[in-house]
Each structure stands twice: as C-alpha cells, then as structure tokens.
Amino acid sequence: MGNVILGLLLIGPQTLYSLNKQFEQGISLFYRASYGSLQSALKALLAKGYVTFVEGIDGGRNKKTYSITDAGGEAFDAWMRAPVAGGDLEVAALSKLYHLGLVDDDEVRQAVLDDLVAAITHERDALEGFAGQIDALDVPDEYARLFRYRRATLDYGIVSHRASLDWFLALAEQERRR
C-alpha cells in the first residue's frame, strides 16, 4: 500500500482524507484500504523518511498535508523498476499499471509491462501444470462432487490468468508501437 500512496503523492501533496477518497473512488477496484490502514501506511512511510507533512488548521480542525520526499521518490522508482513480487499478482500488477503514467522513461515503462507479462505467464503456467497433475488423479466417487467444484475454481483461475495475459500482452505491444 505504501507504494500506491507514494505514487499518489508524486502527483501532489494530500491529506489522509483526500488519499482515502482516492482509494474509495477508484483504487478500491483493485486495492481495498481502510482509513486506519492508510493511516498506518503513512506512519510507516514517515518513519522511513519517504514522506513528510505540514500541519495546518482548516475549518477549526487540525489537518496534516503529506508530501513525498526525494527518498520517497527514489523508493517509488525502485518499486516500479523491480520485478513484481508478492502473493497477490493481480493487485501488484494493477498497482504498477495504475501508476505507470508517472514513469517518464519509455524503456522503463516497457520493462515494467514486460515484467508483468512474464509474471502472469509464470503463474498461468503453474496453474495449468497443477491442473494436469490433479486431472491425472483417480478421485474416489464419494469425493467426485467436491473435486468437481474445486477443479472448477482452478479453471476460473486459469481462464482469468489467460485473459489477463492477453490483455497485458496487447498493452505491451501498444507501448512498443508508440
């Protein structure tokens, strides 16, 4: 979540309230965050020196406006350039895609897309390999119904990864043609 916040702060200073609104109005389509989790993420970013804030009073209430530091900008850039990692590939991929327009370098944008394609391909291949292994199993009759729906769940994951891969391949090709 910290990297998503850093990307939002690259656009300009924001309050916790405005960050929360951005998550609610768009980012929540791929990344859910509560007000409290945003607050915790900002504290962690402050501790690392990636963000700073100024306090002011607005309508009689204390308000902190957060800005990204040079170190935060460097951390964001390093995250964008790093291979995608983590347990939820879809969230990681969409988080990077959402902020890809902040990357000025054409080659870096292409490299990010190529990395996402490679990661999705790897996961799709792993799911298809697993499907082949479990299809070779002899399932006892008493577990046939259970197995059927668990296999259907795996099928959904395979189809989802295939569609995602097709979509990212098309985007990467569009980027190459620019």
C-alpha positions as CSV (number, residue, x, y, z in Angstrom):
1,M,0.0,0.0,0.0
2,G,2.9,2.3,0.7
3,N,4.0,2.4,-2.9
4,V,0.5,3.2,-4.1
5,I,0.4,6.1,-1.6
6,L,3.8,7.3,-2.8
7,G,2.5,7.3,-6.4
8,L,-0.4,9.4,-5.4
9,L,1.8,11.9,-3.5
10,L,4.0,12.2,-6.6
11,I,1.1,14.0,-8.2
12,G,0.9,16.4,-5.3
13,P,0.5,16.9,-1.5
14,Q,-2.6,15.3,0.1
15,T,-4.3,14.9,3.3
16,L,-5.2,11.5,4.8
17,Y,-8.8,12.3,3.9
18,S,-8.0,13.0,0.2
19,L,-5.9,9.8,0.0
20,N,-8.8,7.9,1.4
21,K,-11.2,9.4,-1.1
22,Q,-8.9,8.4,-4.0
23,F,-8.9,4.8,-2.8
24,E,-12.7,4.9,-2.4
25,Q,-13.3,6.4,-5.8
26,G,-11.0,4.3,-8.0
27,I,-8.1,2.4,-6.5
28,S,-10.5,0.2,-4.4
29,L,-11.4,-1.5,-7.7
30,F,-8.1,-3.4,-7.2
31,Y,-6.8,-2.5,-3.8
32,R,-9.0,-2.2,-0.7
33,A,-7.8,0.0,2.1
34,S,-9.5,1.3,5.3
35,Y,-8.9,4.7,6.7
36,G,-6.9,3.0,9.5
37,S,-4.7,1.0,7.1
38,L,-3.9,4.2,5.2
39,Q,-3.0,6.0,8.4
40,S,-0.7,3.1,9.4
41,A,0.9,3.1,6.0
42,L,1.5,6.8,6.2
43,K,3.2,6.3,9.6
44,A,5.4,3.7,8.2
45,L,6.3,6.0,5.2
46,L,7.1,8.8,7.7
47,A,9.3,6.5,9.7
48,K,11.3,5.6,6.6
49,G,11.6,9.3,5.6
50,Y,9.6,8.7,2.4
51,V,7.0,11.3,3.3
52,T,6.8,14.5,5.3
53,F,3.9,16.6,6.4
54,V,2.9,20.1,7.4
55,E,0.2,20.8,9.9
56,G,-2.5,23.4,9.5
57,I,-5.9,24.3,10.6
58,D,-8.8,24.1,8.3
59,G,-12.3,24.9,9.5
60,G,-11.1,24.8,13.1
61,R,-9.7,21.3,12.7
62,N,-6.1,20.2,12.6
63,K,-5.1,18.9,9.2
64,K,-1.8,17.2,8.1
65,T,-0.9,17.6,4.4
66,Y,1.6,14.9,3.3
67,S,4.2,15.3,0.6
68,I,6.7,12.8,-0.9
69,T,10.4,13.3,-0.1
70,D,13.3,12.7,-2.5
71,A,13.9,9.4,-0.7
72,G,10.2,8.5,-1.3
73,G,10.5,9.3,-4.9
74,E,13.6,7.1,-5.2
75,A,11.7,4.3,-3.3
76,F,8.8,4.6,-5.7
77,D,11.1,4.5,-8.7
78,A,12.8,1.4,-7.4
79,W,9.5,-0.3,-6.8
80,M,8.3,0.4,-10.3
81,R,11.6,-0.9,-11.8
82,A,11.7,-4.0,-9.5
83,P,10.3,-7.4,-10.6
84,V,6.7,-7.8,-9.4
85,A,6.7,-9.7,-6.2
86,G,4.2,-10.7,-3.5
87,G,1.4,-13.1,-3.1
88,D,-1.3,-11.3,-5.0
89,L,-0.1,-10.8,-8.6
90,E,-3.3,-9.1,-9.7
91,V,-3.1,-6.4,-7.0
92,A,0.7,-5.9,-7.7
93,A,0.2,-5.7,-11.4
94,L,-2.7,-3.3,-11.3
95,S,-0.9,-1.1,-8.7
96,K,2.0,-0.7,-11.1
97,L,-0.2,-0.3,-14.1
98,Y,-2.2,2.4,-12.3
99,H,0.9,4.5,-11.7
100,L,2.8,3.6,-15.0
101,G,2.0,7.1,-16.4
102,L,4.2,8.6,-13.7
103,V,7.2,6.9,-15.3
104,D,8.8,9.3,-17.9
105,D,11.2,6.8,-19.4
106,D,9.7,4.8,-22.4
107,E,12.1,1.9,-21.8
108,V,11.3,1.6,-18.2
109,R,7.5,1.6,-18.9
110,Q,8.1,-1.2,-21.5
111,A,10.2,-3.1,-19.0
112,V,7.5,-2.9,-16.3
113,L,4.9,-4.2,-18.8
114,D,7.2,-7.0,-20.0
115,D,7.9,-8.0,-16.3
116,L,4.1,-8.1,-15.7
117,V,3.6,-10.3,-18.7
118,A,6.4,-12.6,-17.6
119,A,4.9,-12.9,-14.0
120,I,1.4,-13.6,-15.3
121,T,2.8,-16.2,-17.8
122,H,4.6,-17.9,-15.0
123,E,1.5,-18.1,-12.8
124,R,-0.7,-19.2,-15.7
125,D,1.8,-22.0,-16.5
126,A,1.9,-23.1,-12.9
127,L,-1.9,-23.3,-12.7
128,E,-2.1,-25.2,-15.9
129,G,0.7,-27.6,-14.7
130,F,-1.2,-28.1,-11.5
131,A,-4.4,-28.8,-13.4
132,G,-2.6,-31.5,-15.4
133,Q,-1.4,-33.1,-12.2
134,I,-4.8,-33.2,-10.5
135,D,-6.5,-34.4,-13.7
136,A,-4.3,-37.5,-13.5
137,L,-5.6,-38.3,-10.1
138,D,-8.1,-41.1,-9.5
139,V,-10.8,-39.4,-7.4
140,P,-13.0,-41.8,-5.3
141,D,-16.7,-41.5,-6.1
142,E,-17.5,-40.1,-2.6
143,Y,-15.3,-37.0,-3.4
144,A,-16.3,-36.6,-7.0
145,R,-18.7,-33.7,-6.4
146,L,-16.2,-31.9,-4.1
147,F,-13.5,-32.4,-6.6
148,R,-15.7,-31.1,-9.5
149,Y,-16.1,-27.7,-7.8
150,R,-12.6,-27.4,-6.6
151,R,-11.4,-28.1,-10.2
152,A,-13.9,-25.5,-11.4
153,T,-12.3,-23.0,-9.1
154,L,-8.9,-23.8,-10.6
155,D,-10.4,-23.5,-14.1
156,Y,-11.6,-20.0,-13.2
157,G,-8.0,-19.1,-12.1
158,I,-6.6,-20.4,-15.4
159,V,-9.2,-18.6,-17.5
160,S,-8.6,-15.4,-15.5
161,H,-4.8,-15.6,-16.0
162,R,-5.2,-16.3,-19.7
163,A,-7.4,-13.2,-20.1
164,S,-5.1,-11.1,-18.0
165,L,-2.1,-12.2,-20.0
166,D,-3.8,-11.5,-23.3
167,W,-4.8,-8.0,-22.1
168,F,-1.3,-7.2,-20.8
169,L,0.4,-8.6,-24.0
170,A,-1.8,-6.3,-26.1
171,L,-0.9,-3.3,-23.9
172,A,2.8,-4.1,-24.0
173,E,2.5,-4.3,-27.8
174,Q,0.8,-0.9,-28.0
175,E,3.5,0.5,-25.8
176,R,6.2,-0.9,-28.2
177,R,4.5,0.8,-31.2
178,R,4.4,4.3,-29.6
